[in-house]
Amino acid sequence: MHSKIIPLICLLLISFGLFSLQAVTNESVSVYKKKLNDPEAFYFTPENFNISADGKTDVTNELQEAINKLKREKNFGILFIPQGEYLISNTIYIPGSVRLIGYGEKRPVFILGKNTPGYQNPDPEDKANANYMFWFTSTIVEPGEPIRDASAGTFYSAFSNIDIRIEKGNPTAIALRTHIAQHGFVSHCNISIGEGKAGIFDVGNEMEDVKFFGGEYGILTTMTSPSWPMMMVDTYFEGQRKAAISVFMMGPGLTIVNLHAKNVPVVVEIAPDIIDRLYMENCLFENISRAGVVISRENNSLSQINLRNIICNKVPVIAEFRASGRKSQVRHKQYLLKNYTYGLCLDNMTCDGEYKTLIDTEPLGSVTNSLDKDIPQLPINEDWVNIRDLGAAGDGETDDTEVFQEAIDKYRYIYVPQGWYRLTTTLKMAANTHLIGLHPFGTQFILAESTPAFSGFGSPVPMIESSEGGNNIFNGIGINTGGYNYRAVALKWMSGEGSLLNDVKFVGGHGTLRKGPMQPFQWNVTSEVSSPSNPVYERGMDQAWDNQYWSLWITNNGGGTIKDIWSANTYATNGLLVSNTSTPSRIYAMSLEHHVRNEATFRNVSNWKIYAFQLEEEGREGVDCEPVDMINCSNIRFANLWQFRVIRVSTPRPTGVRFWDCRDIEILNSHAYAQVMFVSQVPYYDVNKDIKVFPWEFAKLTITGNESGNRDISHEIGKVEKLASEFEFAQGITNDSKGNIYFCETRLSRIYKWSVEDGNVTLIADFPCKPFTLATDTEDNLLVVFRYDPQPGYMVNGQQETVPVLPDDNPGYSGWGNSGWAAWAYSIDPGNPEETFKPMKRVKTTDIKSIRKAFYPSSRWRYDFDRAVVYMPETCFVAPDDVTIIPETYDLGRSAALSKAVPGKDIFISDESLKRVVRLSVGEKGELSDMTDFVQKGEFSQTRDNDGNLYIADGKIWIYDVNGLYKGKIEVEERPVSITFGGRDGNTLFITTRTSLYSVKIK
């Protein structure tokens, strides 16, 4: 059942006493009932180790040796624990990237026996003054060496499908210390704490389906190791003596969905003088004697408390304020807490905010006594087919594509043991395909460098593609697109609301590990080619950064449950693109980091909830990174949205999350921070309305979409008005037949649209292709001239890919010409750019019969201008309408705009070298001739109005009539770069400058 909690109709039935569910028990259900055969894994069995699973034989030393052996020999991997009871008597240390996973009809249980020595007295040297059964560490703990706690660099560690029991006489015992980072988790685990201190100390990354019984606390915690929000889903707490959860140092950003707490004094207790950014949703509080939440710091923006849809039974106090003694009380015995907010609240983007306590309750006649699971469950593994049994090699060299595709065609549930499975074409999932791995670095789908199907210039090609609208599961698998595969998208996800994408690592950059004790993964490339395992740096930047499409692309109404995702692949354009979907969906615990231009983009998205969303920018690759762009989105909730810039950052960043025509966006708990001064100056910014939200910390912000904004666009004739700003270098301007305007930024690879319908600017594309200039054909397809650099290592007919040197390479560049790159062209439908991207056809100009328009560089900077401007290139790019061409000339890569040539009419081109504009005639094939001087001004761009007057950008905008007589000028506060006319009647001049888009209505 997909719903997070009892649906509304069930709540109504409950209120009349007509519906209830069974109470929770401490019985556990094994997720993996059958042994999973994995040739890379270790198995903690009597055949492999001197142990007995009878609950009486001490297995401490053997278990530690098994874990250490796995780490030493494999560096990362899985130790499978079969069903049974295992007695331990001392702390077991689990080094980074090692997972303990249980299997059997019943979960295995680890037991701390009665009165185990060492668990009776507090440890004054320990942060929690406690003693642990299991402790996640960064590396192997050698005898006599200090213990190195798990840290921000401890990835892929896990403890799953295993129960823990602390028996009597161990008052300082804590079951697990879990200060782990990405892809670290505890799941499917019952912890019986009894007289012990706590079940878990120091939470890390993500937790699912964990139940805590007894103890002083269920969880006792400080902040997470990377200082990112902690995600908890489907948890249960019962009988804790002090609190279910206690935050006793700087808060971990607890983000909690589907928590059931019963018979405890406090659900979440925040220690004196401590803060947390606490978010809870779809929970059940039952018999809470003191308070649901104890809050410490008041009137401080870092104290952020949001509770949503909490069913309460015998919870007289929702929140208690420790400092003031104030209490948020509810007189009903049984009620639904629809909303509780405490902290700095901004009702819209224009208000300064104020500290508020908001509470909204509804009485209930009776309540449920348990919750449905929130996360879709994996199928029973007795039905899984092992891909190794079907012939997959998983050796990183053999092409396993055909084996996987045949398996998908025949089987529903496919288990993918550890191994690196090389693909050579797209792997397409059927409607109900489940691909299940259990370690997202140990199990990977990989591309060799320059795999032909993913290389060169062309539209996005996914490595993995889900079904459209299906119920797919993709779990516990990494996807590695390599360093150079220009067309690669790691995963295109179109599956529906009931689908699950979980524990997936997009490999590349941070989190990359060596396989085996000493051997790195070997890529089939020369040492001169940059790759994830062999980065080649130029001016501090990896040459391969930002050359591929998105890592995770969710589109075509795709969505579902997306959990525990880490994308730090600097070779990808961004970690996440969500486009064109209204499917109700949830993201839980997603970490997006270290991309060059964007971490995430949401375009035309609605009905999503996004929990524990973490963004991080690094010092070198993140200099220009915009964390999030949200374009035409609505009905989206962020809970604990954290923006972080690391200590190595040395440049300021103007904005964090940018909104382009969005409404009904709710941000609950915001944290924007850095260890240096260069935090994003404006963490939330509405581009079109020029609204800046300055607080880095707050409990609640609503982007209503109704804010009036700060741009006063009057459309007064002759008045220059700024439409949008904060661009790096805006150029390439063009219009379409409706009057819409398009422009771009070359280095940052972004294309924008100004809409004639609503007057808003929108980011429409950010492909990893640097756009120079834009044009439109007769059908309003957008034509993009861009820079193409041959893909290193990509062999064409047995030779390294190159681009031809054009006959009109510019001799003015000290003989360097284009230095091996080319100006090529592609087309898109601006309304659906990702799905319509395609290269423009290249044809010989001698084969052109006739055209309706041709586009030439609006300016040329060269000593042989007179010859070059009338030169008809040997080839041209043909638009989708087949009657629009762009002649392939070198100067396409050195122009700020394109000028339209219509057969039978004149065209004007700027000579940058001699600061003049010339007039030329246009032939039926678009060829230019009869050059004459027009005026002695000219830089990058010029355009004509409906009356034939010529507007020339040259510091200012100079106006001349058709005979070259001066008529006036337009002054702009910045130097104009590219200009064109647009708008409904074509009488508005649009101007790009370095930073902004301007307009001026001329009549």
N, C-alpha and C positions, 0 to 999 in steps of 0.2 A: 504494500500500500504506500503510495508516494507521498501522501499528505504529511505535513510536519506534526500534526496533532489531530485530535478528534475534529472532524469538519464541523462547520457551523451548525448543520442540521443535527449532528450528534450532540452538540452542546445544548441545543434546545431540548432534545430528548432527555439528556441528563438532568436538565433543570426540572423536568417533570418526573424524574425518578424512573424513567422507562428504559434506561440503557446504562450499562456499566461494563467494565472489563475486569479481568482477574488481577489480583494484586501481584506485585513483583516478588519473586522468591530468589534465594541465592543459588538456585540451580543454574548451571551453565550449559550452553549449547555449543558443541564443537562446530566450527566453521569448516574444518578440513577433516572429514571423517575417515578418509582413506589416505594411505601413504602416497606422497607425491614424489615420483621418481625424477631426480635431478642429478645428472652426472657431475655437476660442479659443487653440489652441496655436501655438507657433512651431516651424519646422522648419529644422534646420541643414543646408541643402542648397545646392548650387552655384547654384540658381535664386534663392535668397534672400540668399546671402552669397558673397563673393568667396573661395571656398575650393576645395580639391581634397582628396579623401579617399584620397590615394595614399601616405600615410605619409612623404612627403618634403617636402610643402609645409607651412610653418609656419602654423598656423591660430590661434595664440594670440590675436591682437588681434581677429580676427573672432568667435571664440568668446566672448570677454569682452564684446564689443559686443552679440552676440545675447542673452546672459544679461541684461545691463543693460537692453537695450531691452524685454525681456519684463517685467522688474521695474518699469521706469518706466511702461509703458503699461498693464499688467494688475495689478500689485501681487503677484499670485500666479499660478502656472500651470506649464506643462510646455514644455520645449524638447526636442523629439524629435531624436535623433541617428541618422541612417541608417547602415547597414552600411558599413564602410570602416576605413581606418587614418588617424589624425589625429596629426600631429606638433605638440607644444607645446614652448615654450622658456622659459616663465615661469609663475608661479602664476596660476591661474584662480580668481577669487573668486565664490562662489555665494551670493547674498544670501538672506535668509529667505523661505521658502514657494515657492521655485523648485525644480523637479525636472528633472533630466536623465535621460531614458529612451531607451535604444537600441532599434533594431528592425532586422530583416533576417534572412536565412537564417543568417547568423553575427552574433554580437555585434560592434558597433563596438569599436575598440581605440584608446585614447589612449596615445601613445608619448612618453616622455622620451628624446630621442636621446642617443647616446654623448657623454660629456664635455660636457654642456650647461652653459654658464657659469652660475655661481651655485649649483651643487649639489655643489661639491667641498669647501667649508669650512663648519664649524659656524657658525651664526648665534648669537652670544652674547646677542643681545637676545630670542631666541625661547625659549619655555618648554621646548621639546624640543631646542634647539640644532640645529634642522633647517631644511630648505627643502621647500616643498610643491608638488605638482602642482595639487591642488585644495584649496581652503580654503572651508569653509562659514562665512559671516559673517552678522552680524545685518542688515546693510544693504549697499547698493552702496558699494564702495571707490572713492572719488574720488581723482584724482591729488593728491598732496601731503597728503592727510588720513590720520590714523592708521587702522589696520585695527581694526575692531570685531569681535572674535571672536563666533561664534555663542554664544548665551546661553540662559538659561532661558525667554526669550521668543521663541526662534527655532523656529517651528513649520512643519510640512509640507514641509521640505526633504528631497530624496532624490536618490540616485544609483543607477540601476537598469539592469540588462541591458547593462552596458558593462564591458569589460575594460580593464586598465591594464598597461602594460609599462614598466619602468625599465631602460634599457640600461646598459651598462658605463660606468664612470667617473663615477658620480654617488653617492658614498658617503654624502652627507647628505640624500639625497632621501627623502621620504615621500610616498606616493601621495595620501592623503586626510587632511585634518584635519576631524573631524566632531563638534564639540562642540554638537550639536543637541539639541532638546527633542522634545516630543510630535509624533508622526507624522513624525519625521525618521528616515531609515534608509538603509542601504546594502544592496542585494540583488542576487543573480544577477550576481556580479562575480568574475572571476579577476584577482588582482593578482600579477604576476610582478615581484618586488622585486629579484632578482639581488644586485648588490653594494650596493644601497641600504640605507637605515637601517631603514625599516619600511613596512608597507602602510598602516596607519591610526594616526593619533595622536588621542587623546582620543575615546573612543567616545561615542555618543549614542543613547539611546532603544532602538533595535532593529536587529538585523542578521540577514539570512537568506541562506543559500546563497552564502557568500563563501569563496573559496579563496585562500590565501596561499602563495606559493612563494618561498623564499630570504629574504634580508634578515637584519639582526641580529635583528629581531623581526617577527613578523606584526603584532601590535598593541602599541603603547606608549601607556599611558593614565594619566590621573589620574581624579578623580571626574567624573561626568556634570555637565552645566551646571546642571540643577535639583536635583542631589544625590539622584537617584532611581536605582533599580537598572537595570542594563543587561541587555537580553535578547539572547542569541545562539542561533540555531538553524541546524542544518545547515551547519556551517563545517568547513574543512579547512586544516591547517597542515603544511607540509613544508619541511625543510631550513633552518630558521632557525638562525643561528649562536649566538645567546645564549639565546633563549626564544621559544616561540610567542607568549606573551602576557606582558607585563611591566607590573606596577602599580607606579608609582614615586612617586606621591603618594597622598593619602587615597583609599581604594578606591572603585571605581564600583559595587560590589555586583554583580559579574559573575554572571549567571544563565545557565547554558550547558546546552543540550540538544543532543545529537547532534554532538559535536565529534570529529573525527579528527585526531590529531597524530602525525606520523611523522618519525623521524630528526631529533630536536631534543634539546638537553640537558635542557630543562625545558619542561613544558607551560605552567604558570602560575607566574611568579616574582613574589613580593611583596618590594619593596625594603626595605632596613634601616629599622627603626622605623616601618614602614608597616603598616596593617591592610587587610584586605578581608573582606567577607562573601561568600565564594565558594561557589557551588553549581554542581555539574556532575552531569549525569545522562545515561545511555545514550550513553557515549562510547567511543572506541577509542584507546588509547595504544599506539604501536608504535615500538620501538627508542628508548627514552628513556634517555639515558646517565646523567644526574645524578639527577633526581627528577621525579615527576609534578607536585608542588607544592612550592614553597619558601615556608615560613611564617616571618614575622619576629617580631612581638610574641607572647609567650607569656603565659599566665595573665592575659589581658586579655579582658574580655567582648566587645570589639569585633572580636577575631579569631574569625571564625566560618567554619569549613570543613566542607562536607558534600559528599561524593562518593557517588553511587549508581549501581550497575550499570555499571561501567567494565570493558570487556574490555582486558586488558593482555597484550602480547607483548614480552618483553624489557624489562621495567620493574622492575628490582630494588628500587628505592626509591619508595614511594608519596609520602612526604612527608619533607622535610628541614627541621629547625628551625634557622634561621639563628643565633639567639642561643646556644642551648645545644649545638648540634651534634648533637642527637638525631635519629635517623632511624627512620622506619617502614618496615622492610624486609620483603620477601616472598621466600621461597626458591624459589617456582615460576617457571619460565620463562614459562609461559602460564597465565593465571588470570583469573577473573572477580572483580573487586572489588565485592562486593555492597553493602558499606557502609563508608564511612570518615567519621568525625566527629571534629573537634577543636574544643573550646571549652567554654563553660559549658553544661552539659546539665541539664535538668530532666526527670526521668523521669515526673513527673505534676504536676498543678497544686499539690499541697500541699508538695512538697519545695523546699528552698532552692536546690538545684543545686550542682554541683561541676564543676571542670574535668576533662575526660576526653579520652582518645584511644581511640576505638572503631574496631575494624577487623574485617571479616568477609570472608574470601576463599574461593574454591573453585577448585581446579586444573582446567585444561582440556587436553585432548589436542592440539587444534589450534584455531586461531582464524580468524575471518573477516579479510579485508584491506580491507573497505569497509563502509559503513553505508548502509542505506536512507534516503531522504529522510523527514524527520519531518512536514513541512508538506505538505498536499495541494496539488497543482500546478494552476495555471490551465489550462484547455483550450487547445489550439493556436488562435491567434487567427485563423487562416484561416477558421474556422467561425463567427466572431462576426458577428452582425447589428447594424448601427449604428442606434440608435434615432432618430437624426436623419434617416436615410434613410427611416424609416417615418413621419415627419411630426411628431416631437416638436419643440417650439419651444425649450424650455430658456431662455426669456427671463425667468422669474420671474413672469410675468403670465398667460400662456396656460395654460389647464387642460390638462395633458398626461396626465391619469389614463387616459383611454380609449385613447390610443395605447399606453401601457405595458401596460395589461391585455390588449389585443388581441395585442401582441407576445408576452407571456408565454403566451398561449393557443396561439401558433403556433410559437414558437422556443424553443430551449433556452438558447443562449448569446447574451446581449444586451449589447453594448458601449454604455456611457453616456458620451459625451464630456463635456468640461467644459460646464457650463451649470447653471442653477438651474431645476429642473423642478417646477412647481407641481402639487400633488395636491389633490383635493377629497374623495376617499373612500379607503378602505383599498385598498392595492395588494397583492393576494394572489399569492404565488409558487406555481407548480406544483411537483411533486415533484422535478424536476431543473432548475429555473430557476437560471441563473447571471446575476446582474446585476453587471457589471464596469465600474468606473470606475478612474481612475488618479491622482486627486487629491481627497482628502476635503473640501477646502474649495472647490476649483474646480468639483467635481461635487456637487450637492446635490439632495435631495428637500426641498421646502419647503412649509409651510403659510402662507397669508395669515392675518393676524390674524382671529380669530373666524370661522373656516371652519365653517359650520353643522354638518357631520357630526361635528366634534370639539369642539363648544361646548356650553355650558350644563351641566346636571346630568345625570349618567348613568354607566353603566359604562365601563370603559376601552375606547378605540377605537384600535387601532394604525394608524399611517401605513403601515408595511410589515409584512406578516405572512408568515412562511415557511410552507412545507408542514409537515405533521406527520409526522415520521419520514423525511423526504426527504433528498436529498443536495444541498442548495442551496449556492451560493457567493454571497456578498455582499461585494464587494471595492472599496476605494478610493472610497467614497461617503460624503458627509456627510448627516445628517438634521436638519432644522431645524423644530421644532414651534412656533416663534414664542413670543411672550410670553403671549398669552391664547388658549389653546385648552384649556379645562378638562379635556376627556376624552381628550386626546392621550397615546398611548404611541408613542414614536418607532419602535421595532422590537420586534415579538413574534416570538421565535425558538423554533421547535419542531422544527427539522431535526435529523437524526440524527448518529450518531457520525462518519460520513464527511464531514460538511459543513464548510464554512469560512466564518468571519466575520472579515474582515481589513481593517485600515487604515480604520476607520470612526470618524468624528468626530460626536458628538452636539453640535450647534451651539447656542450660547447661553452668554453669559458670556465667560469667558476664552478666548482664541484666535479671537475674532471679528474678521475683517478687513474693510476697505473694498474694494469692487470698483471697479477702475479707479483712475486716479491721484488723483482728488479725489472721486468720486461714491460715497456710501454706498448700500447697498441700501435702497430705499424701501418701507416697509410701508404698506399701505392703512389707516392709522389716524389719528385726530386727535392733535394734540400733547398732549392731556390723558391719553392712554392710554399706559401703560407698555409697552414692548416691548424686544426685544434691541437695536434700533438707536436707541431713544428712551426710555431708562430714566427713570422718574419716581420720585423718592425721597421718602420720608416717614420722619422720624426716622432717617435714615441707611440705610434699607432700601428696596430696590426694591419697589414695590407688587405687582409681578407674581411675585415669588419664591415658589416652592413652591406653585404652584396647579395643576400638571399631575401626571399619573401618572408612572410610571417611564420613564426613557429607554430602557433595554434590559431587556426582560422575557424571560427564558429559562424555559420551562415545558413541561408535558406531555411529559416525557422528552426535551426538547430538549437540545442540547449540541453536541459536535463539537470543532473547533479554533477557538478565539476568540483573535485575535492583534491587537496594536497598536490597542487601543481607547482612546479618550479621551472621557470624559464630564465636562464641567465646566459643565453646563447648570443654572444655579441656579433656573430656572423649573420644573424637574422635582422630584418628591418625593425620588427618589434616582437615582443613576446606573445602578445594577444591581439587579435583583431576579431571583434564581434560585429557582424553586419547583417542587416535585413532579417531580424528575428523578433517575434513577439511571443514566442513560446515561454511560458512561466519557467524560470530556471533559477538555480542557486549556485554561486561560487563559494566554496569554503576553503580558506587557507591557500591563497595563491600568492606566490612570491615572484615578482617580475623585476629583473635587475640587469644592469650593465649593457643596455642597448644604446646605440649611438644617437637615435633620433626620437624614438618613442618607446615607452614601456607597454602601453596599451592604448587601443583605439576602439571606441564604441560608435558605430554608425547605424542609425535607424534601428535602435534597440529599445524594447519596452518590456515591462513585466519581469524584471530581474531583481534578485536580491544578492548582494555581494558582501560576504563576511570575511573579516581578517584579511584585507587586501593590502599587501605590502609592496612598496616600490622603493628601489634603491638605485642611486646614481654614483658611479665611480669617478675617480679623478681624471682619467684619460679619456675613456670612451663616453662618459656622461656629460661632457662639457656643454653640449648643445641639446641634451635629451629633455624632451617635454614629457613628464611622467604620464599624463592621461589627456587624451582628446575625446570629448563626448559631442557627437554631432547628431542633431535631430533625434534626441532620445527622450523618453518619458517613462514615468512610473518605475523608477529605479531607486533602490535603497542600498546605501553603503553603511555597514556597521563595522566600526574600527577601520578607518581608512588612514594608513600611515605612510607618510612620504619622508624618505631619509636620504641625505647626501653624506657620503662618508668623509672621514677625516682627511683623505687625500684630495678632496675637492679644493681647487684654488681659484675658481671663477664663480661669480654670482649668477643666479638664474632668475629671470624676471617673474615667471609664472610656474605654477604647479599643475593643477587640473584646469583645462580650458573647456568652456562650454560654448557650443555653436548652435543656437536655436533649440534649446532644451527646456523642458518644463517638468514639474512634479518629480524632481530629484531630491531625495532626502539623504543627508549625511549625518549619521549618528556616531559621535565620537571621532574627532579628528586630531591627528598628531603629525605636525610637520616640523622636522628637526634636523640638526646636523651637529657634528662635534666641532665644527668650525663656524665662522660667521656667515657662511654663504648658504643659508637656508633660502628656499624659494621666496622671493620678496612678496609675492602675491600668491598664496596657496590656491585660491579659487578665483577664476577670472572669466567673466562673460565677454567674449570678444566683440560681438556686434553692439552690445549696449555699453561697453567700456565700464563695466561694474567690477570693482576690485574688492574682494573680501580679504581683509588683512589679518584677522586672528589666526595664528597657527594652531591654537588649541580651543576647542569648544565641544559642547555636548550635542548640539543640534543646529543644523542649517538646512533650510528648505529653499531650493531653487524653484520658485513658483512658475516662472515663465511670464509673469505679469508685471515684473519690475519695469519701471519706466526707463531707466538707464540714463546715461550721461551724454549720449550723442544727440545733438539737436540738429537734425537734418531738415532744413526748410525748403530745399530745392529752389531757392531764390535765384533768379537769373543773374549770372555773373559772379555768384558767391562760391568760392572754393570751400568745399566741405570734406572733412576727414571721415571716411567710412569705416576704416579698420586700421590697426597699427600693430606694432610689435613684431614686424617681419624682419628677416635678416637682410635680404636684398630682393625686392619684388620686381619681377620683370616678365617678359614674354606675353604681354597682354593681347587679348583678342576678344571678339564678340561672336555671337551666333545670330540667327535670323530673328529670334524673339527679343533680342536686346540684352541677353545675359552676358556677363563679362567673366573671363577666365584669365588667371595669371599664375605665376609659379615662383618658387625659390629653387635655384639650381643646386647649391651645395647640400641643402637640407632635403632635396628631392620631394618637395611638396607642391601640390596643385590646388588652387582655390577657385571658387565660383562666387560671383556676386549675382544674386537672384533678382530679376526684374519683378518677380511676384511679390516678394516681401522686403526687398532691400537689404537682405542679410548676406554676409559673407560666410562661406562654408568651406571647410577642408574636404576636398572630394577624393584625393588620392595621395598616397605616399609610397609608391612603388620604389624599389631600390634601383631606380634609373634616374640619373640627374637630368631634369628637364631644362632645355635651353629656351625654347620658344614654343608657342601654341598657335593653332589655327583651327578653323572648323570647315567642314565640307558642306555641300548643299543640303545634306540631311541632318545637319547639326551634330554629326560625330565630332568629337574633340580629337584633333591631331596633335601629337606631341613629338617634337624634335628633342632628342636626348643624347647624352654622351654614353657611348658603349666602349668599354675596355675589354679586350679579349680575355676570356677566362683562362687563367694559368692552369696548365695541365690538361686542358681540354683538347683532344686530338681530333682533327678533321682530316679524313683521308690519310691518316697516319702521321700528320704533321700538327705541331702546335697551332691552335687557332690564331689567326691574325686578321687584320682588316686591311683592305687595299689602300694604298696611298693614292689620293685623288690627283688628277692632272693639275688642278688649280690650287694645290697646297700653297699657302701664303709664304713667299720668300722673305717677307718682312720679319719673320720670327727667327732670325739668325740661322736659317737653314733647318730649324727643328721641325717645321711643319706641325702636323698634329701629334707627333710623338707616339704614334701607335694606337691612338684611339680614333673613334669615328663618330660622326653625328648621324644617327639613324632615326627612324620614326615609327611610332605605333599609334593606334587609334583606340578610343574607348567611347562607350556611351556614358556621358557624365552622370546619368541617373543610376547606373549599375556598373561602376568601373572595373571591379575585380573580376566579374564574370564575363565581361566583354572585351577585355584586353587582348589585342592581337597585333602582330607586326604588320606594318603597311607593306604592300607588295613593291618590290623593286623591279622596274622595267626599263628597257632602253628608250631613250627619248625619241629615237628614230621610229619607234613603233607606235608612238602617240599619234592618233588621228586628229582629234580635236578635244578641247577641254572647255570648261566653263570658268575655271579660275586656277591660277598657280600662285604659290607663295615663295617669295624670295626674302633673303635677309634685308631688314629695313635699313641697315647700315653696313658699310664695309670699311675696314681699316687695313689698307694695303697700298703699296707704292704703285702698283699696276692697276689701279682702280678702273681706268678707262677701258682696259681690255677685259678685266674680270667681270665688270658689271653687265656686259653684253654677251659673255660666254654662256653658251647653252651646254650644261653638263651632259655627259654620256648617258647617265641614268637618272631616274627620278623615282620618288615614292608616290604610289597611287592610293588615294583614300578609298574607303569602302563604297562611296558613291560612283566610283570609276570615272568621274569627270573633274576631279580636283587632284592636282599634283603638287609635289614639293621637289623641285630639281635638286639633285644631290651635289651640292657645292660645298667646298671646304668651309666657307664663311658662315654656314649654318651654326657652327660651333663657336662663333665669335660675335653673335648678334643678340640684341636685347629684345627684338620683336621681329615679326614677319610682316611684309607688306603684300597686299593682294594685287595680283596682276590679272586683269580681265581682258580677254581678246578684244581688240578694237578700241581700247581706252588707254589713257596714259597712266604711268606709275611713277612715283617719286621715291628716290633712294638717297640716303645720306652718305657722303664721302667724309668719313671721320678724319682722314689724314689732312685734307685741304679745307675742312670746315665749310662744306657746301652741300647743297641739295641739287640733284640733277633730275631732269625729266626724261622719260623713255617711252617709246611706243611698245605695245604688246601685240604679238602676232597670234594666229589662231591656235598654235600649239603652246602658247605661253612664252615664246621666245621674245627677248628684249632687243630693241634697236633704237637708232636715231637719238643718241644721248645728246642733251643740251644742258648747259648750266641754267639753274632756276634762280636760286638766291645763295648768297655767301654766308650761310649759317647752316648748322647741322651737327648733330651728335648721334644719339642712338636710335631715335624714332621720330616719325611724322605720321600724320593721318589727315584725312579730308572730311569736311562736314557735308551735309546734304546739298549745300549750295556750291560745292566745289572749292571752297576756301581751304588752304593748306595750313595745318598747325604743325609747327616744328619745335621739338624739344631741344633746347640749347641753353641750359642754365635756367631760363624761364621758358615759357611757351609763346612763340612768336606766330602771328597770324598774317597770312598773305592771301591776296585773291588769286584767281586763276592766271592772271597776267604777271604775278610777282610783285604787285604793289602792296606795301605794308599797310595793315589794317588795325593793328593793335597787339596787345600782349596780355598774358595771364601769369600772375606771379603766384608761386607756390612756396611754402616755407622750406621745402627741400628741393633738391635738384630732380627734375623729372627723369625717369628712366625709360618708360614705355607708355604710349598713349594710344587711345582708340575711342571711337564713339559707340554709344550703346543706349540702353534705356528703351522705353516703350516706343518713343517717336524718333529715336536715333539722334536726339538733339542734346544729349548729355555727354560731355567729354570726361573720360575716365583716365586717371593718371596713376601710375605706380612710381614710387620713389624707393629709396633704400629701405625705409621702415614702414611705409604706409600705402594705402589705397585712397585716392582722393577722387572727387567728382566736381564738375561745375556745369550747370545748365546754361547753354549759350543762347537759347531763345525759347 
